[in-house]
């Protein structure tokens, strides 16, 4: 379509009555000359159709998670779960119903996943559909009526004093001992430790600054005398200029996998089972609670938003309850 011609005709009609014919012709000639340098198209007044394809919705959702401060690992887990749902059901999210969700969970169960894993899947999918509801992409969260998957009550025990001492004895280098002592003394998450720099530890006040906590939140924790001593010894052995608090054998910042590899070696030498970074965090919390620190203060050191989360970290055995009873009832 000749949009240039349409424009000139419309302009000429607008100018009629505003100026005499001679002036109007001069204006039209000038405008015509100028328009030779430009392309003209008609403005679209149709409503833009929102792209609600599964791929676009997943991308938008992950972008929202990123803005909310979720870690890359968390975003990857959510993306993988939702992509799996789309693959199994084979229809747009906007057309799925509650029976589709139940079918999906049934398929996952047939794959042999545990009830704990299945419940995690249900929660991730429900959170996604709640986001679709909040964004007004669907009218309601179809997962609301999908019942929680019953999971066995798992008792996650901290290290006993004997196990902690065995891990210390299983260390063969000052780096290994510094890593074990730092985890026991500070209660930091493994990814938090990996992102720490040397300057995040104040050796004078024994303060540890967690600058890259979960949800991009900062907090403060502390290191004890033993942890400070071995960390100082380890840093004294370093000849590199990397700012990282802990480095790997290539003299680069240590990764979470690198930390786990070191702990696995130490655990094998020590003869201690189920050694993983988060168990040090649980041991840290339980140790403070057994010494009488209020749960609110432990929660702050751990960086928990909810006290209930901290309570799941603190293991209380029967002997400890009995001793407390005898102390308070007397």
C-alpha positions in Angstrom: 0.0 0.0 0.0 1.2 3.5 -0.9 1.2 5.0 2.7 3.2 8.0 1.4 0.4 8.9 -1.0 -2.3 8.4 1.8 -0.3 10.6 4.1 -0.1 13.4 1.5 -3.8 13.2 0.7 -4.7 13.4 4.4 -2.4 16.3 4.9 -3.8 18.3 2.0 -7.3 17.8 3.3 -6.2 19.1 6.7 -4.7 22.2 5.1 -7.8 23.2 3.1 -9.3 26.3 4.7 -6.1 27.0 6.7 -4.3 28.6 3.8 -4.8 29.7 0.2 -4.2 27.4 -2.7 -0.8 28.8 -3.6 0.6 28.5 -0.1 -0.9 25.1 0.3 0.8 23.9 -2.9 4.1 25.3 -1.7 3.8 23.4 1.6 2.8 20.2 -0.1 5.7 20.4 -2.5 8.1 20.9 0.3 6.7 18.0 2.3 6.8 15.7 -0.7 10.5 16.5 -1.2 11.3 15.8 2.4 9.3 12.5 2.4 11.5 11.1 -0.4 14.1 10.4 2.3 11.8 8.5 4.6 9.7 5.3 4.7 6.2 5.6 6.0 4.1 2.9 7.5 0.6 2.8 9.1 0.5 2.7 12.9 -0.8 -0.6 14.2 -3.8 -0.1 16.4 -4.5 -3.8 17.0 -4.1 -5.2 20.5 -0.7 -6.9 21.1 -1.2 -10.6 21.7 0.8 -11.8 24.8 3.0 -14.7 24.0 1.9 -17.3 26.6 3.8 -20.2 25.2 5.4 -22.5 27.7 8.9 -21.5 26.8 8.1 -17.8 27.2 6.3 -18.3 30.5 9.3 -20.3 31.9 11.7 -17.6 30.8 9.5 -14.9 32.5 9.2 -16.9 35.6 12.9 -17.5 35.9 13.5 -13.8 35.3 11.2 -13.0 38.3 13.0 -15.5 40.5 16.3 -13.8 39.6 14.9 -10.4 40.5 13.6 -11.8 43.8 17.2 -12.7 44.7 17.0 -16.5 44.1 20.3 -18.2 43.5 21.3 -19.7 40.2 21.1 -23.2 41.6 17.5 -22.6 42.9 16.4 -21.1 39.5 18.0 -24.1 37.7 16.0 -26.5 39.9 12.7 -24.7 39.3 13.3 -24.5 35.6 14.2 -28.2 35.3 11.0 -29.2 37.2 8.7 -27.0 35.1 10.3 -28.1 31.9 9.8 -31.7 32.9 6.1 -31.0 33.6 5.7 -29.4 30.2 7.4 -32.4 28.6 5.3 -35.0 30.4 1.9 -33.3 30.0 2.4 -32.0 26.5 0.0 -29.1 26.6 0.2 -25.3 27.5 0.4 -24.4 31.2 -2.7 -22.2 30.6 -4.7 -25.3 29.6 -3.5 -27.7 32.4 -5.9 -28.8 35.1 -5.6 -30.5 38.5 -5.7 -33.9 37.0 -2.7 -33.1 34.8 -0.7 -32.3 37.9 -1.8 -35.5 39.6 -0.9 -37.5 36.5 2.5 -35.8 36.4 3.2 -36.7 40.0 2.1 -40.2 39.3 4.5 -40.5 36.4 7.3 -39.2 38.6 6.4 -41.8 41.3 6.5 -44.6 38.7 10.1 -43.5 37.9 11.0 -44.6 41.4 11.6 -41.2 43.1 11.2 -41.0 46.9 8.3 -39.3 48.6 10.6 -36.5 49.7 11.6 -35.8 46.1 8.0 -36.1 45.0 6.9 -33.6 47.6 9.6 -31.2 46.5 8.3 -31.5 42.9 4.7 -30.8 44.1 5.8 -27.7 45.9 7.9 -26.3 43.0 5.0 -26.9 40.6 2.5 -25.3 43.0 4.7 -22.2 43.5 4.9 -21.8 39.7 1.2 -22.0 39.2 0.7 -19.6 42.1 3.0 -17.2 40.1 0.8 -17.7 37.0 -2.2 -16.8 39.2 -0.6 -13.7 40.7 0.4 -12.6 37.2 -3.2 -13.1 36.1 -2.2 -15.5 33.4 -4.6 -18.1 34.8 -7.6 -17.6 37.0 -6.6 -19.8 40.0 -3.8 -22.1 41.2 -4.8 -25.5 40.0 -2.5 -27.1 42.6 -4.4 -25.9 45.6 -6.4 -29.2 45.8 -3.3 -31.4 45.3 -2.6 -32.9 48.7 0.8 -32.8 50.3 2.9 -35.9 49.8 3.5 -37.7 53.1 7.1 -38.1 53.8 8.9 -40.0 56.5 10.1 -38.0 59.5 13.9 -37.9 58.8 16.1 -37.3 61.7 19.1 -35.3 60.6 21.7 -35.7 63.3 24.6 -33.3 63.9 28.1 -34.7 64.5 28.7 -36.0 67.9 31.7 -34.7 69.8 33.5 -38.0 69.1 32.8 -37.7 65.3 33.9 -34.0 65.3 37.2 -35.0 67.0 37.6 -37.9 64.5 37.2 -35.5 61.6 39.9 -33.2 63.1 42.2 -36.3 63.4 41.4 -37.2 59.8 42.9 -33.9 58.5 46.3 -34.3 56.8 47.0 -30.6 56.0 46.5 -27.2 57.6 44.1 -26.4 54.8 41.9 -29.4 55.6 42.0 -28.6 59.3 41.2 -24.9 58.7 38.2 -25.9 56.5 36.8 -28.3 59.1 37.3 -25.9 62.0 35.8 -22.9 60.1 32.7 -24.8 59.2 32.2 -26.1 62.7 32.8 -22.6 64.2 30.8 -20.4 61.9 27.8 -22.4 60.6 28.1 -20.9 57.1 26.6 -22.5 54.1 29.1 -24.1 51.7 28.3 -21.7 48.9 28.7 -18.8 51.3 32.2 -20.1 52.3 33.2 -20.4 48.6 32.3 -16.8 47.9 34.2 -15.4 50.9 37.3 -13.3 50.6 40.2 -13.0 53.0 38.9 -9.5 53.9 35.6 -11.0 55.1 37.2 -12.3 58.3 38.3 -9.8 61.0 40.9 -11.7 63.0 40.9 -9.0 65.7 37.2 -9.1 66.5 36.8 -12.7 65.2 33.9 -11.5 63.1 33.0 -13.2 59.8 31.1 -11.1 57.3 28.8 -13.2 55.1 28.3 -10.9 52.2 26.7 -13.3 49.7 24.1 -15.1 51.9 21.0 -16.9 50.7 18.7 -14.5 48.9 21.6 -12.0 48.5 21.3 -11.1 52.1 24.3 -10.1 54.3 24.8 -11.1 57.9 27.5 -11.5 60.6 28.7 -14.6 62.3 31.8 -15.4 64.3 34.8 -17.7 64.4 36.2 -19.2 67.6 39.9 -19.2 68.8 40.6 -22.6 67.3 39.0 -21.7 64.0 40.9 -18.4 63.8 44.2 -20.1 64.7 44.0 -22.7 61.9 42.6 -20.2 59.4 45.6 -17.9 60.1 48.0 -20.8 59.7 46.5 -21.8 56.4 46.5 -18.2 55.0 50.2 -17.9 56.1 51.0 -20.9 53.7 49.5 -19.1 50.8 51.8 -17.4 48.2 49.1 -16.4 45.8 47.3 -13.1 45.5 43.8 -14.4 45.0 41.4 -12.6 47.4 39.4 -15.9 48.0 39.4 -17.2 51.6 39.9 -20.8 50.4 41.4 -21.8 47.0 41.8 -25.1 45.2 45.0 -26.9 44.1 45.0 -24.7 40.9 45.1 -21.7 43.1 41.7 -20.5 42.1 38.7 -19.9 44.3 37.4 -23.1 45.7 34.1 -24.5 44.5 31.3 -26.3 46.4 32.4 -29.5 44.7 36.0 -28.9 45.8 34.8 -28.4 49.5 32.9 -31.7 49.3 35.8 -33.5 47.8 38.1 -32.4 50.7 35.5 -33.4 53.3 35.0 -36.8 51.7 38.7 -37.5 51.9 38.8 -36.4 55.6 35.7 -38.5 56.4 37.2 -41.6 54.8 40.4 -41.2 56.9 38.4 -40.5 60.0 35.9 -43.3 59.5 32.9 -41.0 59.9 29.8 -41.6 57.8 27.4 -39.1 56.2 29.9 -36.2 56.1 28.6 -33.3 54.0 28.9 -29.5 54.4 25.3 -28.8 55.7 25.8 -31.3 58.6 28.5 -28.9 60.0 25.9 -26.2 60.0 23.5 -28.4 61.9 26.2 -29.2 64.4 26.9 -25.5 64.8 23.3 -24.8 65.6 22.8 -27.7 68.0 26.0 -26.9 69.9 24.9 -23.4 70.5 21.4 -24.5 71.6 22.9 -27.1 74.0 24.9 -24.3 75.7 21.9 -22.2 76.2 21.9 -19.6 73.4 18.4 -18.4 72.6 16.9 -19.8 69.4 16.3 -16.3 68.1 20.1 -15.5 68.3 21.0 -18.8 66.6 18.5 -18.0 63.8 20.3 -14.7 63.2 23.7 -16.3 63.0 22.4 -18.9 60.5 20.6 -16.3 58.4 17.2 -17.8 58.8 14.1 -15.7 58.2 11.9 -17.9 60.3 12.5 -19.4 63.7 10.7 -22.6 62.7 13.5 -23.2 60.1 16.2 -22.9 62.9 14.2 -25.3 65.1 14.5 -28.0 62.5 18.3 -27.6 62.7 18.6 -28.0 66.4 18.7 -31.7 67.5 17.7 -32.3 71.1 18.2 -35.7 72.6 16.5 -37.4 75.5 19.5 -37.0 77.9 19.6 -33.3 77.2 15.9 -32.9 77.9 16.2 -34.9 81.1 19.2 -32.8 82.3 17.3 -29.6 81.6 14.3 -30.9 83.5 16.4 -31.8 86.5 18.0 -28.3 86.5 14.7 -26.4 86.2 12.5 -28.5 88.3 14.9 -28.5 91.3 
